[in-house]
Amino acid sequence: MKIHRILSAVAFSLLLGACNTPKQISYFQDLQPGESELTVIVSEAIKVRPQDKISILVNSRDPLLADLFNLPIISRQIGTSSQSISSNGQGISGYTVDENGMIDFPVLGLIKVEGKNRKEIAADIKEQLISKSLVKDPVVTVEFMNLCISVLGEVNDPGRYNIDREKITILDAISMAGDLTIYGKREKVLVLREEEGRQHVYGVNLCSADYIYSSPVYYLQQNDVVYVEPNNTRARQSTVNGNNVRSTSFWISLASLLTTIGVLVFK
């Protein structure tokens, strides 16, 4: 009878252990309402890379003259990205940056755009139009057309998402993906970023607000990949039925078996 009670106590302890909530669940654990003040890292404007697609629109007091430097408007088609559709329901044609970082602009010819942000490209084209006496009063607008990020791993809605503005944060990306699942590691979220031809990996601890806001990947860039690692609970469920030596169910089953054996032997 004594052994039966001991075995029952062991099984009950294992069951309680299985129900414990992991500590690293809440975000921003170092924040106190009304008392915390954090400095956010300064964001850098997104710069153009090869294979990026940009729209360039030139306006002037003389619309006919400005049209010489604008690509034709195309009709909206089924499946066209909303980012490439103008407010009048028609699509603006864009320039795809080649492997050398160049675009072929009407009249001006090849222009180097790689490594420049939108304002720098607009200023460069405006300066060339004026200096070559092509347009006296140009207003040049540059927009990105195909920027996107990927969110993978333990999130509710993993996938590839379009960027609709330049200042998009890792918190925005997680929100778009429906937040982390209960099985995602909040203290170890990875951001993969290609820089100068090399893949760099950054780690972000979502449990610490100070860590998040000071991270160099707080603001995301085009083609960044956000990956949320699974925690130990998910790892224990990696087998077909989740019943292995690392799983809680295994130890509960073992404790139940020992209890049954003790009842049969000592009753």
C-alpha positions as CSV (number, residue, x, y, z in Angstrom):
1,M,0.0,0.0,0.0
2,K,2.9,2.3,0.8
3,I,4.6,1.7,-2.5
4,H,1.3,2.3,-4.3
5,R,1.0,5.7,-2.7
6,I,4.6,6.6,-3.6
7,L,4.0,5.6,-7.2
8,S,0.8,7.6,-7.3
9,A,2.6,10.6,-5.9
10,V,5.3,10.3,-8.6
11,A,2.7,10.1,-11.4
12,F,0.9,13.2,-9.9
13,S,4.2,15.2,-9.8
14,L,5.0,14.3,-13.4
15,L,1.5,15.4,-14.4
16,L,1.9,18.8,-12.6
17,G,5.3,19.2,-14.3
18,A,3.6,18.7,-17.7
19,C,1.1,21.4,-17.0
20,N,3.7,24.1,-16.0
21,T,3.6,27.2,-18.1
22,P,7.0,28.2,-19.7
23,K,8.4,31.4,-18.3
24,Q,9.5,32.9,-21.6
25,I,6.0,33.6,-23.0
26,S,5.4,37.3,-22.4
27,Y,6.9,40.0,-24.6
28,F,8.6,43.2,-23.2
29,Q,9.1,41.7,-19.7
30,D,11.5,44.5,-18.8
31,L,8.9,47.2,-19.3
32,Q,7.0,49.0,-16.5
33,P,4.0,51.1,-17.5
34,G,4.7,54.8,-17.1
35,E,8.3,54.2,-16.0
36,S,10.1,52.8,-19.0
37,E,11.8,55.0,-21.7
38,L,13.7,53.4,-24.5
39,T,15.7,54.7,-27.4
40,V,14.7,53.2,-30.8
41,I,17.5,52.6,-33.2
42,V,17.6,55.1,-36.1
43,S,16.1,53.5,-39.3
44,E,17.9,53.6,-42.6
45,A,16.1,54.2,-45.8
46,I,15.7,51.1,-47.9
47,K,18.2,51.1,-50.7
48,V,17.7,49.6,-54.1
49,R,19.2,46.2,-54.9
50,P,19.4,44.2,-58.2
51,Q,16.0,42.6,-59.1
52,D,14.1,45.2,-57.2
53,K,11.3,46.8,-59.2
54,I,10.7,50.6,-58.9
55,S,8.3,53.0,-60.5
56,I,9.5,56.5,-61.6
57,L,7.0,59.2,-62.4
58,V,8.0,62.6,-63.8
59,N,5.5,65.5,-63.5
60,S,5.8,69.0,-65.0
61,R,3.7,72.0,-65.9
62,D,3.9,70.6,-69.4
63,P,2.2,67.2,-69.2
64,L,3.0,66.3,-72.8
65,L,6.7,66.9,-72.1
66,A,6.7,65.0,-68.9
67,D,5.1,62.0,-70.6
68,L,8.2,61.5,-72.7
69,F,9.9,60.3,-69.5
70,N,7.1,58.1,-68.1
71,L,6.5,54.5,-68.9
72,P,3.1,53.7,-70.4
73,I,0.2,53.0,-68.1
74,I,-1.0,49.4,-68.4
75,S,-4.6,48.1,-67.8
76,R,-5.2,46.3,-64.5
77,Q,-5.2,42.5,-64.9
78,I,-6.4,39.7,-62.6
79,G,-3.7,38.7,-60.1
80,T,-1.8,42.0,-60.3
81,S,-0.3,43.1,-57.0
82,S,-2.2,45.9,-55.4
83,Q,1.1,47.8,-55.0
84,S,1.5,48.2,-58.7
85,I,-2.0,49.6,-59.2
86,S,-2.6,53.3,-59.2
87,S,-5.6,55.0,-57.6
88,N,-7.4,55.2,-61.0
89,G,-7.5,51.5,-61.3
90,Q,-4.6,51.2,-63.8
91,G,-1.1,49.9,-63.3
92,I,2.1,51.8,-63.5
93,S,4.8,50.1,-65.4
94,G,8.1,49.7,-63.4
95,Y,11.8,49.4,-64.0
96,T,13.5,46.1,-62.9
97,V,17.0,46.8,-61.7
98,D,19.5,44.6,-63.6
99,E,22.4,42.6,-62.1
100,N,24.6,45.6,-62.6
101,G,22.3,47.9,-60.6
102,M,21.2,49.8,-63.6
103,I,17.9,50.8,-65.2
104,D,17.3,52.1,-68.8
105,F,15.5,55.4,-68.4
106,P,13.8,57.1,-71.4
107,V,16.1,59.7,-73.1
108,L,18.6,59.7,-70.2
109,G,19.6,56.1,-70.9
110,L,21.3,53.8,-68.3
111,I,21.2,55.1,-64.8
112,K,22.9,53.6,-61.7
113,V,20.4,53.1,-59.0
114,E,21.8,50.3,-56.9
115,G,22.7,51.4,-53.3
116,K,20.5,54.5,-53.5
117,N,17.3,55.2,-51.7
118,R,14.1,56.7,-53.3
119,K,15.0,60.3,-52.6
120,E,18.5,59.9,-54.0
121,I,17.3,58.4,-57.2
122,A,14.6,61.1,-57.6
123,A,17.2,63.8,-57.0
124,D,19.6,62.3,-59.5
125,I,17.0,62.1,-62.3
126,K,15.7,65.6,-61.5
127,E,19.2,67.0,-61.7
128,Q,19.9,65.3,-65.0
129,L,16.6,66.5,-66.5
130,I,17.3,70.1,-65.6
131,S,21.0,70.1,-66.4
132,K,20.4,68.7,-69.9
133,S,17.5,71.3,-70.4
134,L,15.0,68.5,-70.9
135,V,12.4,69.6,-68.3
136,K,12.6,72.9,-66.5
137,D,10.4,72.1,-63.5
138,P,10.4,68.3,-63.0
139,V,8.8,66.7,-60.0
140,V,10.2,63.1,-59.8
141,T,8.5,60.5,-57.6
142,V,10.1,57.1,-57.0
143,E,8.3,54.2,-55.4
144,F,9.2,50.5,-54.7
145,M,6.9,48.0,-56.3
146,N,8.0,44.5,-55.2
147,L,9.4,44.7,-51.7
148,C,8.6,41.8,-49.5
149,I,9.7,39.8,-46.4
150,S,9.2,36.2,-45.3
151,V,8.1,35.0,-41.9
152,L,8.6,31.3,-41.1
153,G,8.6,28.9,-38.2
154,E,6.3,28.9,-35.2
155,V,3.9,31.7,-36.3
156,N,0.1,31.3,-36.9
157,D,0.3,32.4,-40.6
158,P,3.8,31.9,-42.1
159,G,4.4,33.2,-45.6
160,R,5.7,35.9,-47.8
161,Y,4.4,39.4,-47.2
162,N,4.5,42.6,-49.3
163,I,6.0,45.7,-47.7
164,D,3.7,48.7,-48.1
165,R,6.1,51.2,-46.5
166,E,9.8,51.6,-45.8
167,K,9.7,51.7,-42.0
168,I,8.5,48.2,-41.2
169,T,9.6,46.6,-38.0
170,I,10.1,43.0,-36.8
171,L,7.0,43.5,-34.6
172,D,5.0,44.5,-37.7
173,A,6.2,41.3,-39.5
174,I,5.1,39.2,-36.5
175,S,1.7,40.9,-36.4
176,M,1.2,40.2,-40.2
177,A,2.0,36.6,-39.6
178,G,-0.7,36.3,-36.8
179,D,1.8,36.4,-33.9
180,L,3.9,33.5,-32.6
181,T,2.3,30.3,-31.6
182,I,2.6,29.1,-28.0
183,Y,5.4,26.9,-29.2
184,G,7.6,29.7,-30.6
185,K,10.8,30.7,-28.8
186,R,10.2,34.3,-27.8
187,E,13.8,34.7,-26.6
188,K,15.4,33.5,-29.9
189,V,13.9,34.9,-33.1
190,L,16.2,34.9,-36.0
191,V,16.4,37.4,-38.9
192,L,18.3,36.4,-42.0
193,R,19.6,39.2,-44.1
194,E,21.7,39.3,-47.2
195,E,24.4,42.0,-47.0
196,E,27.1,42.5,-49.6
197,G,26.6,39.1,-51.0
198,R,26.7,37.3,-47.7
199,Q,24.0,35.9,-45.5
200,H,24.0,37.4,-42.0
201,V,22.0,36.0,-39.1
202,Y,20.7,38.2,-36.3
203,G,19.0,37.1,-33.1
204,V,16.2,39.0,-31.4
205,N,14.9,38.5,-27.9
206,L,11.2,39.4,-27.8
207,C,11.0,39.1,-24.1
208,S,13.3,42.2,-23.7
209,A,12.0,45.5,-25.0
210,D,15.5,47.0,-24.7
211,Y,16.9,44.2,-26.8
212,I,14.2,44.6,-29.5
213,Y,14.5,48.4,-29.9
214,S,18.3,48.4,-30.0
215,S,18.6,45.6,-32.5
216,P,20.0,46.4,-36.0
217,V,17.1,44.4,-37.4
218,Y,14.4,46.2,-35.6
219,Y,13.6,47.8,-38.9
220,L,13.4,45.2,-41.6
221,Q,14.7,45.4,-45.2
222,Q,13.5,43.8,-48.5
223,N,14.0,40.1,-48.7
224,D,14.6,39.7,-44.9
225,V,13.6,36.3,-43.5
226,V,12.2,36.2,-40.0
227,Y,12.4,32.7,-38.4
228,V,10.8,31.6,-35.1
229,E,12.4,28.6,-33.6
230,P,10.2,25.9,-31.9
231,N,10.6,25.5,-28.2
232,N,11.3,22.2,-26.3
233,T,7.6,21.3,-26.1
234,R,7.3,21.4,-29.9
235,A,10.5,19.4,-30.2
236,R,9.1,16.7,-27.9
237,Q,6.2,16.4,-30.3
238,S,8.4,15.9,-33.4
239,T,7.7,12.2,-33.6
240,V,4.7,10.8,-35.3
241,N,2.8,10.3,-32.1
242,G,4.9,12.5,-29.8
243,N,5.7,9.6,-27.5
244,N,9.4,9.5,-27.0
245,V,11.8,9.6,-24.1
246,R,11.8,13.4,-24.1
247,S,8.0,13.7,-24.1
248,T,5.8,14.3,-21.1
249,S,3.4,11.7,-22.3
250,F,6.1,9.1,-22.2
251,W,6.9,9.7,-18.5
252,I,3.2,9.9,-17.6
253,S,2.7,6.5,-19.3
254,L,5.7,5.1,-17.5
255,A,4.4,6.3,-14.2
256,S,1.0,4.9,-14.9
257,L,2.5,1.5,-15.8
258,L,4.6,1.5,-12.6
259,T,1.5,2.3,-10.5
260,T,-0.4,-0.5,-12.2
261,I,2.4,-3.0,-11.5
262,G,2.6,-1.9,-7.9
263,V,-1.2,-2.4,-7.4
264,L,-1.0,-5.9,-8.9
265,V,2.0,-7.0,-6.9
266,F,1.2,-5.6,-3.5
267,K,-2.6,-5.7,-3.3
